[in-house]
């Protein structure tokens, strides 16, 4: 497996554009990232997330990189959706007792402006916490303070 990966990486490095190489570097630095958090997922590593949590809110920031762009050279809408889903889901899971988890049931996103700049910041907050479902809201902002997306999400509470 390692030999195949080395061959593939060498080929990509030799034939890749600057944007390709930047994307590879971004991904490899994320994989290399270490954390004391046991819950750090591959998606968190890929996006280089920085998370702050409290009893009512979750704030996640991510640096932007060409690997996250669409063909218009702005952040892909799926990246914005993932950021919103991650922030809201992280908060929901943080609030649950041991042995329970929250999974996305519905995500409703309003895209407002293009995602550009050096980083994005997502702020999620709890709207309703029930026994079977949570409802949360989230907003994503560019570095210049412009809101680029607003979302609400419903999360099922499940037993792990």
C-alpha positions, 0 to 999 in steps of 0.5 A: 500500500505504501509503495502505491501511495508513494508512486501516486504522490510522486506522479501528482507532484510531477504533473500537478498544477500549483492549485493541485499541489496546494490541495495535496499539501492542505490535505496531508497537513490535515492528516498529519495534524495531531490532537488530544481530542479523541473525536477528531474525525478525518473531515475535521483534519481535512478542514483544519477545524478550530472549535470552541464549545459552550453550553449553548453555542459552537464556533468552528473556523476553517482556513480556506484553500483552493482544495475547497473551491468550486470551478468559480474559485469560491468556496464550494457550497458543499463545504459551507454545508459541511461546516454548518452541519459539523458545527450544529452536530458538534454542539448537539453531540456535546450536549447529550449524555454519555451513550447517546449521539445526534445525527442530522435529520434535516438541514436547510441552508440559505446561501447569501454571498460567496465564500472568499478570503483567508478563512470562514467562521461558523457560529451554531446555537441551540434553538430547542433540545428535546428528548428525541430531536434537537433544533439548531441554527448556524451562520457562516461568516467570511473574514471581512464579517460578511454573512455567507450562509444561514441554516437550520438543522434538525438532529435525531437523538440516537442511542449509540 
